[in-house]
Amino acid sequence: MFRSLRNKFLIKIPLINTPKNTFLTNEYKCANAWNSQVNSTVLAKVNLGDFYTSLDQNYSSKGTISAIDVDIFANAVRDGVYLEELKDLLHKLRLSGETGNTLESTHHATVRNFMEFGNIQELVDILKHPLNYGIFLDYYTANLLLDKLIKSQDYEMATNVAALIMLQEDYTNEITSSLCQYACYKFIIEHKPDNQEQPKEAEKNKKVEEVKIRIKFLRNPYFDDHFDIKDIKLLSGKTLACISKCFSDNVSNNLQILGWLFYKKYDQLSTLVDKLSQNNSFKVHKEVIDLLKLMASEESKECVDKCINLLSNVKVAEGSIEESIKNLVENAINKSQSKDISMQEKMFKDWEAMREQKLQEQIARLDRIKRVQAIEEKQNLLQKEEQKLWFFENEEKIDLQIEEKEQMEDKSQIKSKTQDKSDVDYIPPEILPRRR
């Protein structure tokens, strides 16, 4: 099923395209280093079917699950058939007290597995629900995922991924930031609004019978303007604005203008344009002015007109802004790719060593628990034997213990009988019809 979905997704990719439809090279994926660590002796011995059954039964009976077990399962996946089981284990781990011990390799392996075997839409849904699954992107998986979505020209999905980076508020990786900027810009210029607002307004005008229910409390409405944003256009705008704000180059300044515009923060837009118009080194791209004119509404007309007037006195940048963003991405890749590749290779080796260490610690802990249980069982057995051997010497003490137990049982039986009787004797009040 997953392979058919993946093929269906790939068919949508147009074959006629510009000479370069991807940014990252194959070397960036570090396929050899990744395959080397996932083919380690620990992971090679895992039978995923039996392993999942064992983990599921243990969770059903004891309500516990181990972070290292989920990590081993995630890294041992070799087929898309087991992605649903992986998703289920991630959810169970998130609900348990072990969620704080989730290993970094679990996040990385989950993203790689869903990218290679599964549906990208399902992966993005998992990433958008951290409370349910607890999976987060690192720089390298974010770059791989964004590059894959840009290559397939799915800019809306890429914008959703870029928004997740924005929500984490970590823009230190230049490749990640530039790919997010490119994805959001492409979404903004190619997005076509749905013409479904009028029917929704008509539905609101229809009279609906109100049903009132009694509740214990009512939460005051609150909008944090960050995690609560659901509108993809607002998310794309905020992502562009927040990421571009961290850089001072000319392209980022242009993108920051578009970000505040689509985020509908017109005060910040006006302040930024006023500041940039006084900067002699700033050059505005023609596409930015065109989008300002296009997006002017009754709410923003005064602010946008002021911005257009200020930008009309600024030098115009040569070339298209899209080509400038592409150059920005390629420069970031040329600058950071070698470092990222070496960091990934080192990271995979560290994860392999940590997995072995955590596994040995868990084996030692489980062995210690078994030995403690065996000692407790032996103590209970010895206590029973001692009671038999010294029965006649402790006969009076044993009789008193038996008598106390019988009295406690009698009290509980009397209490349950009185409760049953009160339930039987209860007569509900008679509800009369309301007088008119």
C-alpha positions, -999 to +999 in steps of 0.1 A: +000+000+000+028+024+009+047+017-022+016+024-044+011+057-025+048+066-030+045+059-067+014+080-070+032+109-053+062+106-076+041+105-108+030+141-100+065+154-105+068+171-139+097+158-160+102+190-179+119+215-157+147+240-154+182+225-157+186+222-119+155+211-099+173+203-067+199+219-045+216+193-023+240+168-038+238+130-032+269+132-010+248+153+015+225+124+022+255+104+036+238+072+024+269+050+030+275+062+065+238+059+074+236+023+060+267+014+078+253+024+112+219+008+106+235-024+096+254-028+129+254-061+148+227-049+172+202-039+145+209-067+121+196-093+146+162-076+150+131-094+138+108-065+135+075-085+135+084-104+167+100-073+183+069-052+178+046-080+192+068-082+223+068-044+228+031-042+222+023-070+247+046-055+273+029-021+269-006-037+271+002-056+303+025-032+322+019+001+305+056+007+300+078+011+270+115+017+267+130+046+246+160+024+236+136-003+223+118+023+201+151+036+189+162+001+179+129-005+161+131+029+142+167+023+131+160-013+121+132-006+097+140-018+062+106-018+046+076+005+045+054-023+058+065-015+094+059+023+093+025+020+109+040-001+137+067+026+141+041+053+143+022+033+169+053+028+191+062+065+188+027+074+201+030+049+230+064+062+239+051+098+239+023+088+263+048+071+287+072+086+313+101+074+291+094+101+264+121+124+280+147+097+272+140+096+235+172+094+216+182+119+188+187+090+164+150+081+168+139+114+154+164+112+125+156+076+117+119+082+117+122+111+092+145+091+069+123+061+069+091+080+061+110+099+033+123+067+018+094+042+023+063+062+032+041+090+024+055+125+029+021+138+039+019+113+067+054+124+078+045+161+079+013+152+099+035+134+125+059+164+126+029+188+131+016+169+161+046+168+185+022+162+215+012+129+200+044+116+185+073+138+199+092+138+166+113+169+157+135+178+127+172+184+131+192+205+105+201+175+083+166+159+080+151+193+076+174+200+047+168+166+031+130+170+034+129+205+021+151+196-008+129+167-017+097+188-015+112+216-036+123+191-062+088+177-064+075+213-065+052+207-036+057+242-021+027+241+002+041+211+020+076+226+020+061+258+036+045+236+063+080+221+070+096+256+070+070+267+095+080+239+118+116+253+117+102+288+125+083+275+155+115+259+169+131+294+165+166+280+156+180+296+124+217+289+129+220+265+099+223+287+068+213+259+044+181+252+064+172+289+066+178+296+029+158+265+018+129+278+041+131+312+024+130+297-011+101+274-002+080+302+014+087+326-015+077+300-041+045+292-022+036+329-019+039+336-056+022+304-068-005+301-042-040+304-055-066+313-029-096+289-026-129+304-036-148+288-007-152+318+016-187+329+003-204+295+009-189+295+045-204+330+051-238+317+038-237+288+062-230+311+091-261+331+083-283+300+085-301+297+118-289+268+138-307+255+169-286+261+200-279+232+223-268+243+257-249+220+280-236+224+316-198+224+319-175+227+349-155+257+335-150+277+304-115+286+291-110+322+281-101+325+244-064+329+239-043+332+207-005+331+211+002+343+175+028+315+172+018+279+178-019+288+173-015+300+137-032+276+113-035+297+082-008+286+058-005+321+043+001+337+077+026+309+085+045+315+053+046+352+060+058+348+096+084+322+085+098+345+059+098+375+083+114+357+112+141+339+092+150+368+070+152+391+100+183+371+112+203+380+081+214+414+067+219+406+030+199+424+004+178+394-006+168+387+030+157+423+034+134+420+004+120+387+017+115+403+051+093+429+035+072+402+019+071+383+052+056+411+072+032+418+043+018+383+042+019+380+080-003+411+080+019+429+105+017+463+089+034+483+117+065+461+114+063+464+076+061+502+077+090+504+102+112+481+081+106+499+048+112+533+064+145+519+078+156+503+045+147+533+024+173+553+043+200+526+037+220+535+005+232+499+000+196+485-001+181+476-035+145+466-039+134+439-063+106+447-088+087+416-077+084+430-042+068+462-053+044+442-076+034+420-047+028+451-025+005+465-051-013+432-056-018+425-018-031+460-010-065+457+008-088+482+026-071+473+059-036+478+046-040+503+018-027+533+037+004+514+050+011+497+017+008+529-004+033+546+020+057+517+016+054+518-022+061+555-023+092+550-001+105+521-022+099+540-055+129+562-045+151+532-038+175+516-064+161+486-082+180+453-080+191+436-111+178+402-119+148+383-105+144+378-068+139+340-074+174+337-090+188+357-061+173+333-036+187+304-055+221+319-054+217+324-017+208+287-012+238+276-034+262+299-016+250+285+018+254+249+005+289+256-008+299+271+025+284+245+049+280+213+030+314+197+038+310+206+074+274+191+076+286+159+059+314+154+084+291+162+113+266+136+101+292+109+097+305+116+132+270+118+146+261+084+132+291+068+149+283+084+182+247+072+179+258+037+173+281+037+204+253+053+225+228+028+214+251-001+224+257+016+258+220+023+265+212-013+255+238-027+279+225-005+306+189-017+300+200-053+300+218-048+334+188-030+348+164-057+338+188-084+351+189-065+385+151-063+386+149-101+380+174-109+407+155-086+432+122-104+423+139-138+428+152-127+462+117-114+472+101-147+461+127-166+481+120-144+512+083-150+509+088-188+506+111-188+536+085-168+556+058-193+548+081-222+558+090-204+590+053-199+598+047-237+593+077-247+615+068-223+643+031-227+641+024-240+676+047-214+693+029-185+674-006-200+674-022-172+695-006-145+674-018-162+642-054-165+656-054-128+664-043-120+628-071-142+614-096-125+637-086-090+625-089-100+589-124-115+595-135-083+612-123-061+583-141-084+558-174-081+579-172-043+579-167-041+541-196-065+535-219-044+558-209-012+541-217-027+506-251-040+518-261-006+532-251+010+499-271-015+479-301-010+502-300+028+498-299+025+461-329+002+461-349+025+484-342+056+464-373+072+449-366+097+421-386+130+423-417+134+402-412+159+374-444+178+366-451+196+334-444+233+335-475+255+341-484+280+314 
